[in-house]
Amino acid sequence: MVYAEGTPPVLPGLKTNSVRLPGAIIMSAAIMGPAVSTFFNPQFSTPFSGSATPFVYFLCLIAILIAASGIMEMAAVTPSAGSFYTYVTQGLGPRAGFITGGLMFMAYALLPPIEVALIGAYLQQTIQQQFGINIPWILIGLIPWAIMTFLALEGVQSSLRTAMVLFVVEVAVVLLMALIVVASGGAHGLSAHPLTPSASPHGMQGIITGFVFAALSFVGFEGATTLGEEVQRPRRNVPLAIALSTILVGVIYIFCIWAEVLGLGDAKINALTGASTPWNDLAHLYAPWMTPLIILASVSSMFAVTVNSNTGIVRILYTMGREGLLPRFLAHINPKRSTPSNAVLFQSAFTLIVVVIVGSVSGGLGNPDGGSNVYGFLGFLLTLAILIVYVLADIAAIVYFRRQGSTRLLRHILLPALGALLMTALFVAQIIEQTDAPYTWIPWVVVAWVVLLILGAAWLSVARPAILRAAGVVLG
């Protein structure tokens, strides 16, 4: 398909007014994955922030709400399924939009591999604890990987109603376990100490380093922006859905992680690693009958993220192939099932290759540390990429509203500027504060990717400007 110079591609229209406010809230909340994030992300922070991890999540909630301010303002004036691409392009131009899309592409392409690896690592640990059987995590991970591929080839027809049911069930399980711990008084009684910075065993440096894994838990708060062309009253409901879902999920995180710290005690919390399964331990200590529910909620939440993220990246690959931005074989549609089968198989192969390579070099395919490190390392990488997107979106909001002559200093200048500064500071802090490989060089992988995107955007803007616009739309 070739477009005339200066003519953007015409994409299929979306069904307007088909999603109400609750659906938009669930869209963002479910992508954040409260269950899987509560079960597995804090133990990546605890080696640094220890018992102060609930305080870290509180700080992160405030920072994310500030960073979201500019995004919400842009969503109110330019509602679009293009989300960040549209906002950044409106404010900073198509080259910046292309860079934004490229960073989002990097982030979301890594979501299926990290979830497949995490399912394998978690179930290896769980099966070994419960039954004394040691099954290599890579073999377990092949099962969700195969099901993910099968469902994508068959054509997954998911709905927000299903997402809402899964969301309610998963959140109910984690909240129930947290309430049981609190009602039992925890390991040493109830205390607000974990909600203070003094609880960090490594001081402020530990809080800063633990912050990035808390930020990973909030990735996806912007999910409602992709419904900009389908939600009812988008100029009101999309920003409202972002704010309400972020606050809702943030409060769940803070309460449940506070309960986790109380339930295990400082010594056990400070000894946690990425391969630990603290919520299994909480169930064993306080409510053994909850163990099957914890396991079920964990796996279902991880698998839901796996399938949904895989569906999204497959659509991007298909569209890029259709527009000629990637090899056209990716645009092949299976005539029987009407699914982009080549794109599905390509992403499936990419997922397995990434899992095997990163798992092999970071702990081994039979050691659960290998699977949890895939999640930790690549989760760190994709979170840093998303942080840059948030910065660009807030800067774009400032430029856009200044161009429009806005007089709302707080909403259109100060809050987006503070959000951009906070996200920039968080990114820079990771480069300064990280002391262990590969975390020391992962930020530079993101920097290198940004440089490549800048060079690619510069070349396309001169040599093929129409392709630049098409690429930005697809990546966005």
LUMDO-57978 format. One line per field, with one value per residue (C-alpha): residue in one letter; chain; x, y, z. Coordinates in nm, 4 decimals. Each point is the difference from the previous one (the first is absolute). Last residue first. Example, Ala and Ser with C-alpha at 12.3 -4.5 7.8 and 13.67 -1.06 7.14 Angstrom:
aa	(s;a)
ch	(A;A)
X	(1.3670;-0.1370)
Y	(-0.1060;-0.3440)
Z	(0.7140;0.0660)
***
This chain:
aa	(g;l;v;v;g;a;a;r;l;i;a;p;r;a;v;s;l;w;a;a;g;l;i;l;l;v;v;w;a;v;v;v;w;p;i;w;t;y;p;a;d;t;q;e;i;i;q;a;v;f;l;a;t;m;l;l;a;g;l;a;p;l;l;i;h;r;l;l;r;t;s;g;q;r;r;f;y;v;i;a;a;i;d;a;l;v;y;v;i;l;i;a;l;t;l;l;f;g;l;f;g;y;v;n;s;g;g;d;p;n;g;l;g;g;s;v;s;g;v;i;v;v;v;i;l;t;f;a;s;q;f;l;v;a;n;s;p;t;s;r;k;p;n;i;h;a;l;f;r;p;l;l;g;e;r;g;m;t;y;l;i;r;v;i;g;t;n;s;n;v;t;v;a;f;m;s;s;v;s;a;l;i;i;l;p;t;m;w;p;a;y;l;h;a;l;d;n;w;p;t;s;a;g;t;l;a;n;i;k;a;d;g;l;g;l;v;e;a;w;i;c;f;i;y;i;v;g;v;l;i;t;s;l;a;i;a;l;p;v;n;r;r;p;r;q;v;e;e;g;l;t;t;a;g;e;f;g;v;f;s;l;a;a;f;v;f;g;t;i;i;g;q;m;g;h;p;s;a;s;p;t;l;p;h;a;s;l;g;h;a;g;g;s;a;v;v;i;l;a;m;l;l;v;v;a;v;e;v;v;f;l;v;m;a;t;r;l;s;s;q;v;g;e;l;a;l;f;t;m;i;a;w;p;i;l;g;i;l;i;w;p;i;n;i;g;f;q;q;q;i;t;q;q;l;y;a;g;i;l;a;v;e;i;p;p;l;l;a;y;a;m;f;m;l;g;g;t;i;f;g;a;r;p;g;l;g;q;t;v;y;t;y;f;s;g;a;s;p;t;v;a;a;m;e;m;i;g;s;a;a;i;l;i;a;i;l;c;l;f;y;v;f;p;t;a;s;g;s;f;p;t;s;f;q;p;n;f;f;t;s;v;a;p;g;m;i;a;a;s;m;i;i;a;g;p;l;r;v;s;n;t;k;l;g;p;l;v;p;p;t;g;e;a;y;v;m)
ch	(A;A;A;A;A;A;A;A;A;A;A;A;A;A;A;A;A;A;A;A;A;A;A;A;A;A;A;A;A;A;A;A;A;A;A;A;A;A;A;A;A;A;A;A;A;A;A;A;A;A;A;A;A;A;A;A;A;A;A;A;A;A;A;A;A;A;A;A;A;A;A;A;A;A;A;A;A;A;A;A;A;A;A;A;A;A;A;A;A;A;A;A;A;A;A;A;A;A;A;A;A;A;A;A;A;A;A;A;A;A;A;A;A;A;A;A;A;A;A;A;A;A;A;A;A;A;A;A;A;A;A;A;A;A;A;A;A;A;A;A;A;A;A;A;A;A;A;A;A;A;A;A;A;A;A;A;A;A;A;A;A;A;A;A;A;A;A;A;A;A;A;A;A;A;A;A;A;A;A;A;A;A;A;A;A;A;A;A;A;A;A;A;A;A;A;A;A;A;A;A;A;A;A;A;A;A;A;A;A;A;A;A;A;A;A;A;A;A;A;A;A;A;A;A;A;A;A;A;A;A;A;A;A;A;A;A;A;A;A;A;A;A;A;A;A;A;A;A;A;A;A;A;A;A;A;A;A;A;A;A;A;A;A;A;A;A;A;A;A;A;A;A;A;A;A;A;A;A;A;A;A;A;A;A;A;A;A;A;A;A;A;A;A;A;A;A;A;A;A;A;A;A;A;A;A;A;A;A;A;A;A;A;A;A;A;A;A;A;A;A;A;A;A;A;A;A;A;A;A;A;A;A;A;A;A;A;A;A;A;A;A;A;A;A;A;A;A;A;A;A;A;A;A;A;A;A;A;A;A;A;A;A;A;A;A;A;A;A;A;A;A;A;A;A;A;A;A;A;A;A;A;A;A;A;A;A;A;A;A;A;A;A;A;A;A;A;A;A;A;A;A;A;A;A;A;A;A;A;A;A;A;A;A;A;A;A;A;A;A;A;A;A;A;A;A;A;A;A;A;A;A;A;A;A;A;A;A;A;A;A;A;A;A;A;A;A;A;A;A;A;A;A;A;A;A;A;A;A;A;A;A;A;A;A;A;A;A;A;A;A;A;A;A;A;A;A)
X	(0.2069;0.2281;-0.2455;-0.0718;0.3670;0.0984;-0.2589;0.1265;0.3620;-0.0998;-0.1451;0.3211;0.2208;0.3528;0.0153;-0.2355;0.0952;0.3666;-0.0650;-0.2497;0.2472;0.2812;-0.2262;-0.1214;0.3568;0.0898;-0.3051;0.1043;0.3509;-0.1470;-0.2192;0.2996;0.1844;-0.2572;0.0733;0.3697;0.0126;-0.3004;0.2035;0.1993;-0.0216;0.0640;-0.3056;-0.0157;0.1197;-0.1660;-0.3172;-0.0058;-0.0011;-0.3260;-0.1647;0.1120;-0.1460;-0.3311;-0.0124;0.0998;-0.2653;-0.2660;0.1098;-0.0276;-0.3408;-0.1157;0.1379;-0.1025;-0.3494;-0.1707;0.1697;0.0361;-0.3477;0.0357;0.0046;0.1234;-0.0468;0.3728;0.0607;-0.2457;0.1834;0.3487;-0.0904;-0.1898;0.2903;0.2346;-0.2344;-0.0238;0.3773;0.0655;-0.2589;0.1599;0.3420;-0.1404;-0.1434;0.3476;0.1265;-0.2844;0.0829;0.3575;-0.0831;-0.2596;0.2649;0.2409;-0.2516;-0.2236;0.2901;0.1612;-0.3043;0.0385;0.3717;-0.0391;-0.2423;0.3013;-0.0496;0.0398;0.3049;0.0629;0.0416;0.1740;-0.2435;-0.3116;0.0942;0.0558;-0.2928;-0.2575;0.1090;-0.0140;-0.3418;-0.1548;0.1511;-0.1347;-0.3495;0.0297;0.0842;-0.2672;-0.2700;0.1174;-0.0152;-0.3483;-0.1639;-0.3451;-0.3021;-0.0585;-0.0314;0.1708;0.3022;0.1019;0.3522;0.1165;0.3222;0.0994;0.0179;0.3422;-0.0114;-0.0983;-0.1951;-0.3366;-0.1389;0.3180;-0.0179;-0.3679;0.0721;0.2895;-0.2134;-0.2877;0.2350;0.1260;-0.3509;-0.1066;0.3229;-0.0675;-0.3483;0.1065;0.2931;-0.1848;-0.2808;0.2568;0.1583;-0.3368;-0.1149;0.3267;-0.0048;-0.3734;0.0210;0.3065;-0.1538;-0.3285;0.1793;0.1889;-0.3028;-0.0777;0.3417;-0.1194;0.2540;0.3447;-0.0412;-0.2034;0.2661;0.2740;-0.1852;-0.0277;0.3745;0.0995;0.3715;0.1870;0.0401;0.1652;-0.1318;0.2438;-0.1126;-0.3594;0.0969;0.1870;-0.2562;-0.3042;-0.1899;-0.3570;0.0722;0.1955;-0.2709;-0.2756;0.1832;0.0319;-0.3770;-0.0940;0.2414;-0.0771;-0.3782;0.0256;0.2002;-0.2522;-0.2890;0.1983;0.1283;-0.3431;-0.1718;0.2468;0.0246;-0.3770;-0.0671;0.2352;-0.1788;-0.3518;-0.0147;0.1385;-0.1109;-0.3743;-0.0738;0.3069;0.0834;0.2299;0.2052;0.0131;0.3810;0.0144;-0.1527;0.3277;0.1946;0.0319;0.1783;0.3295;-0.0889;0.1675;0.3136;0.0214;0.0296;0.2910;0.1551;-0.0470;0.2149;0.3116;-0.1163;-0.1078;0.3250;0.2033;-0.2065;0.1032;0.1221;-0.2042;-0.3091;-0.2412;0.1054;-0.1861;-0.3398;-0.2998;0.1716;-0.0096;-0.3823;-0.0158;-0.2212;0.1418;0.3180;-0.0729;-0.3279;-0.2892;-0.2263;-0.2561;0.2781;0.1083;-0.3601;-0.0670;0.3021;-0.1147;-0.3483;0.1411;0.2141;-0.2893;-0.2566;0.2433;0.0346;-0.3745;-0.0958;0.2595;-0.0916;-0.3685;0.0828;0.2253;-0.2796;-0.2394;0.2667;-0.0112;0.2251;-0.0466;0.3325;0.0563;0.1014;0.3609;0.0180;-0.1557;0.2515;0.2978;-0.1040;-0.0695;0.3507;0.1673;-0.2168;0.1282;0.3611;0.0426;-0.0260;0.2865;0.2037;-0.0661;0.1769;-0.2246;0.1077;-0.2514;-0.0222;-0.3805;-0.0930;0.3351;0.1334;-0.3292;0.0015;0.3603;-0.0366;-0.3401;0.1464;0.2977;-0.2129;-0.2690;0.2724;0.1677;-0.3276;-0.0740;0.3413;-0.0150;-0.3546;0.0811;0.3175;-0.1761;-0.1991;0.3015;0.1902;-0.3114;-0.0750;0.3519;-0.0404;-0.3353;0.1516;0.2890;-0.2467;-0.2065;0.3139;0.0589;-0.3674;-0.0164;0.0489;-0.3456;-0.2484;0.2517;0.0550;-0.3722;-0.0761;0.2864;-0.0910;-0.3552;-0.0509;-0.3522;-0.0800;-0.1473;0.1682;-0.1258;-0.0723;0.2677;0.2550;-0.1006;0.0106;0.3497;0.1169;-0.1288;0.1259;0.3492;-0.1525;-0.2096;0.3058;0.2096;-0.2668;-0.0472;0.3769;0.0389;-0.2644;0.1660;0.3325;-0.1709;-0.1352;0.3610;0.1397;0.0456;0.2820;0.0771;0.2871;-0.0448;-0.3726;-0.0545;0.0123;-0.2036;-0.2671;-0.0664;-0.1233;-0.3250;-0.1164;0.0761;-0.1649;-0.3137;-0.0259;0.0549;0.0818;-0.1766;-0.3095;-0.0156;0.0328;-0.2755;-0.2013;-0.0339;-0.1019;-0.2639;-0.1349;-0.0229;-0.2071;0.1265;-0.1880;-0.0409;0.1842;0.0737;0.3459;0.0703;0.2429;0.3231;0.0535;0.3712;0.1229;0.0161;0.3007;0.1416;-0.2585;-0.0356;0.1172;-0.1559)
Y	(0.4959;-0.2276;-0.0095;0.3735;0.0879;-0.2343;0.1518;0.3518;-0.1010;-0.1920;0.3205;0.1858;-0.2432;0.1362;0.3077;-0.0827;-0.3677;0.0705;0.2161;-0.2502;-0.2856;0.1985;0.0896;-0.3593;-0.1303;0.2513;-0.1063;-0.3652;0.0868;0.1842;-0.3003;-0.2335;0.2546;-0.0379;-0.3765;0.0566;0.0216;-0.2289;-0.2809;0.0216;0.1353;0.3574;0.1933;0.3468;0.2306;-0.1590;-0.0778;0.3526;0.1381;-0.1826;0.1032;0.3606;0.0043;-0.1408;0.2611;0.2847;-0.0947;-0.0169;0.3363;0.1561;-0.1634;0.1394;0.3520;0.0693;-0.1089;-0.0782;0.2588;0.2870;-0.0197;0.3023;-0.2034;0.1768;-0.3006;-0.0090;-0.0011;-0.2882;-0.2103;0.0740;-0.0921;-0.3132;-0.1106;0.0280;-0.2220;-0.2578;-0.0019;-0.0665;-0.2792;-0.1610;0.0217;-0.1828;-0.2690;-0.0884;-0.0204;-0.2370;-0.2172;-0.0500;-0.0659;-0.2568;-0.1507;-0.0467;-0.0994;-0.2258;-0.1781;-0.0087;-0.1814;-0.2682;-0.0528;0.0158;-0.2903;-0.2200;-0.2496;0.2374;0.1696;0.3052;0.3076;-0.1318;-0.2817;0.1971;0.2880;-0.2339;-0.2358;0.2701;0.2191;-0.2916;-0.1116;0.3457;0.0660;-0.3337;0.0872;0.3478;-0.1468;-0.2703;0.2541;0.2371;-0.2878;-0.1004;0.3421;-0.1474;-0.0338;-0.3605;-0.1770;0.2499;0.0412;0.3610;0.0842;0.3448;-0.1345;-0.1230;0.3675;0.0482;0.2984;0.3626;-0.1051;0.1201;-0.3537;-0.1210;0.2812;-0.0826;-0.3668;0.0764;0.2464;-0.2461;-0.2693;0.2424;0.0509;-0.3643;-0.0946;0.2625;-0.1383;-0.3655;0.0511;0.2431;-0.2531;-0.2740;0.1916;0.0675;-0.3596;-0.1323;0.2187;-0.0317;-0.3797;-0.0208;0.2334;-0.1934;-0.3330;0.1431;0.1576;-0.3158;0.0394;0.3253;0.1898;-0.1533;-0.2048;0.2769;0.2552;-0.2254;-0.0414;0.3771;0.0301;-0.2021;0.0805;-0.0069;0.3791;-0.0062;0.0296;0.0276;0.3485;-0.1249;-0.3026;0.2097;0.2821;-0.2150;-0.2401;0.1081;0.3652;0.0381;-0.1797;0.2095;0.3173;-0.1555;-0.0571;0.3486;0.1871;-0.2054;0.0189;0.3775;0.0300;-0.2117;0.2270;0.3227;-0.0990;-0.1260;0.3203;0.2392;-0.1810;-0.0580;0.3683;0.1037;-0.2398;0.0809;0.3746;0.0583;-0.3514;0.0570;-0.3693;-0.2093;-0.1195;0.2577;0.0728;-0.3677;-0.0056;0.2625;-0.2488;-0.1944;0.2946;-0.1675;-0.2798;0.0131;0.0532;-0.3161;0.0770;0.3294;-0.1997;-0.1766;0.3391;0.1224;-0.2697;0.1835;0.3334;-0.1516;-0.1921;0.3155;0.1842;-0.2317;-0.3518;-0.1843;0.2057;0.0252;0.3625;0.0989;-0.0449;-0.2148;-0.3159;0.1612;0.0204;-0.2990;-0.2995;-0.2777;-0.2065;-0.2661;0.1473;0.0896;-0.2833;0.2475;0.1595;-0.3342;-0.1044;0.3389;-0.0421;-0.3465;0.1312;0.2935;-0.2313;-0.2337;0.2751;0.1769;-0.3144;-0.0682;0.3615;0.0345;-0.3317;0.1003;0.3478;-0.1384;-0.2319;0.2962;0.2024;-0.2546;-0.2631;-0.1606;-0.1805;-0.1177;-0.3624;0.0907;0.2271;-0.2679;-0.2584;0.2305;0.0896;-0.3672;-0.0922;0.2739;-0.0870;-0.3627;0.0770;0.1874;-0.3254;-0.1479;0.3202;-0.0041;-0.3318;-0.2440;-0.0743;-0.2122;0.0356;0.0267;0.3393;0.1778;-0.1504;0.0636;0.3616;0.0753;-0.1511;0.1698;0.3437;-0.0420;-0.1259;0.2654;0.2649;-0.1135;0.0140;0.3435;0.1419;-0.1310;0.1313;0.3543;0.0549;0.1037;0.2497;0.1974;0.0127;0.0996;0.2731;0.1355;-0.0067;0.1773;0.2796;0.0369;0.0203;0.2595;0.2070;-0.0103;0.0757;0.3278;0.1159;0.0806;-0.1716;-0.2758;-0.0602;-0.0294;-0.2144;-0.2419;-0.0145;-0.1249;-0.0898;-0.1176;0.3692;0.2615;0.3342;0.2609;-0.2084;-0.2579;0.2832;0.1132;-0.3573;-0.0490;0.3250;-0.1089;-0.3582;0.0993;0.1483;-0.3113;-0.2184;0.1919;-0.0239;-0.3747;-0.0517;0.1698;-0.2314;-0.2995;0.0950;0.0351;-0.3559;-0.1068;0.1447;-0.3512;-0.0634;0.2904;-0.1651;-0.3780;0.0804;0.1571;-0.3191;-0.1694;0.2665;-0.1002;-0.3596;-0.0431;0.3623;0.0456;-0.3299;0.0875;0.3693;-0.0583;0.3507;-0.1092;-0.0876;0.3442;0.1896;-0.1892;-0.0374;0.3776;0.0214;-0.2680;0.1817;0.3247;-0.1518;-0.1611;-0.0214;0.3739;-0.0268;-0.3233;0.0326;0.1014;-0.1922;0.1913;0.2591;0.0505;0.3579;0.1980;0.2307;-0.1838;-0.2437;-0.3247;-0.3414;-0.3338)
Z	(1.8282;-0.1976;-0.2909;-0.0015;0.0343;-0.2789;-0.2359;0.0732;-0.0545;-0.3157;-0.1449;0.0873;-0.1938;-0.0564;0.2199;0.2864;-0.0351;0.0642;0.3051;0.1407;-0.0409;0.1638;0.2935;0.0259;0.0049;0.2734;0.2015;-0.0288;0.1217;0.3014;0.0783;-0.0130;0.2133;0.2732;0.0020;0.0684;0.3782;0.0430;-0.1557;0.2201;0.3539;0.1187;-0.1143;0.1564;-0.2780;-0.3034;0.1952;0.1370;-0.3542;-0.0803;0.3265;-0.0450;-0.3504;0.1294;0.2757;-0.2334;-0.2573;0.2722;0.1410;-0.3457;-0.0558;0.3397;-0.0556;-0.3592;-0.1059;0.3293;0.2237;-0.2493;-0.1507;-0.2318;-0.3208;-0.3139;-0.2266;-0.0711;0.3736;0.0248;-0.2583;0.1317;0.3582;-0.1080;-0.2213;0.2979;0.2011;-0.2800;-0.0558;0.3692;0.0116;-0.3051;0.1684;0.3020;-0.2294;-0.1270;0.3581;0.0836;-0.3028;0.1170;0.3654;-0.1062;-0.2280;0.2899;0.2671;-0.2089;-0.1662;0.3437;0.1409;-0.2653;0.0586;0.3793;-0.0350;-0.0879;-0.2821;-0.2934;0.1505;0.2152;-0.2147;-0.3124;-0.0732;0.0981;-0.2308;-0.2940;0.0627;0.0784;-0.2916;-0.2433;0.1258;-0.0293;-0.3439;-0.1255;0.1241;-0.1471;-0.3430;0.0271;0.0801;-0.2745;-0.2478;0.1168;-0.0267;0.0810;-0.2290;0.1149;-0.3342;-0.2290;0.2338;-0.0530;-0.1194;0.1084;0.1521;-0.3472;-0.0934;0.1550;0.2400;-0.0653;-0.3089;0.1324;0.0286;0.1700;0.2542;0.0535;0.0653;0.2336;0.1968;0.0201;0.1278;0.2652;0.1334;0.0013;0.1784;0.2667;0.0565;0.0087;0.2373;0.2275;0.0380;0.0625;0.2851;0.1621;-0.0430;0.1456;0.3086;0.0679;-0.0203;0.2249;0.2581;-0.0130;0.0473;0.3018;0.1702;0.2027;0.1633;0.1627;0.2133;-0.0372;-0.3185;-0.1664;0.0899;-0.1375;-0.3304;-0.0005;0.0502;-0.3083;-0.0325;-0.3325;-0.0140;0.3395;0.3565;0.2910;0.1088;0.0195;0.2104;0.2561;0.0063;0.0760;-0.2239;0.0735;0.0685;-0.3234;-0.1986;0.1615;-0.1065;-0.3468;-0.0076;0.1206;-0.2256;-0.3109;0.0414;0.0529;-0.3220;-0.1915;0.0936;-0.0390;-0.3439;-0.1121;0.1165;-0.1636;-0.3341;-0.0146;0.0672;-0.2793;-0.2402;0.1245;-0.0486;-0.3495;-0.0929;0.0553;-0.0660;-0.0730;-0.3503;-0.1597;0.3119;0.0942;-0.0355;0.2761;0.2446;0.0086;0.1483;0.3373;-0.1885;0.1860;0.3656;0.1322;-0.2014;0.1914;0.3220;-0.1603;-0.0766;0.3572;0.1579;-0.1174;0.1408;0.3310;0.0377;-0.0668;0.2607;0.2797;-0.0607;0.2645;-0.0912;0.2949;0.0599;-0.3173;0.1731;-0.0998;0.1285;0.3512;0.0078;0.2334;0.0715;0.2173;-0.0237;-0.2649;-0.1197;0.2287;-0.1152;-0.1380;-0.2045;-0.1475;-0.0755;-0.1606;-0.2291;-0.1069;-0.0737;-0.1944;-0.2166;-0.0743;-0.0647;-0.2352;-0.2105;-0.0123;-0.0766;-0.2771;-0.1577;-0.0109;-0.1332;-0.2723;-0.1086;-0.0237;-0.1797;-0.2761;-0.1527;-0.3404;-0.0497;-0.3548;-0.0528;-0.0749;0.3046;0.2192;-0.1192;0.0525;0.3541;0.0723;-0.1198;0.2073;0.3011;-0.0245;-0.0975;0.3274;0.1944;-0.1997;0.0455;0.3738;0.0457;0.1933;0.3579;0.1895;0.3809;-0.0166;0.1422;0.0120;-0.3235;-0.1776;0.1201;-0.0935;-0.3464;-0.0315;0.0691;-0.2337;-0.2889;0.0400;0.0240;-0.3203;-0.1955;0.1502;-0.0896;-0.3559;-0.0666;0.1268;-0.2031;-0.3219;0.2090;0.1132;-0.3267;-0.1957;0.2550;-0.0493;-0.3768;0.0198;0.2051;-0.2430;-0.2907;0.1872;0.0573;-0.3752;-0.0710;0.1948;0.3595;0.1336;-0.2280;-0.0776;0.3705;0.0715;-0.3037;0.0644;0.3672;-0.0688;-0.3664;0.0903;0.0202;0.2327;-0.0822;0.2502;0.3105;-0.0776;-0.0110;0.3491;0.1289;-0.1385;0.1566;0.3391;-0.0292;0.1158;0.3164;0.0588;-0.0667;0.2526;0.2712;-0.0587;-0.0022;0.3361;0.1462;-0.1642;0.1578;0.3389;-0.0381;-0.0853;0.3233;0.1428;-0.2444;-0.2370;-0.1911;0.0192;0.0486;-0.3419;-0.2103;0.2729;-0.0485;-0.3644;0.0308;0.1957;0.0004;-0.3705;-0.0936;0.1951;-0.0883;-0.3728;-0.1286;-0.3186;0.2056;0.1605;-0.3278;-0.1851;0.3218;0.0241;-0.3672;0.0539;0.3057;-0.2076;-0.2805;-0.3195;-0.3325;-0.0603;-0.3336;-0.1824;-0.1508;-0.3569;-0.2161;-0.0638;-0.2705;-0.0510;0.0108;-0.3239;-0.0353;-0.2985;-0.1349;0.1877;-0.1173;0.1092)
***
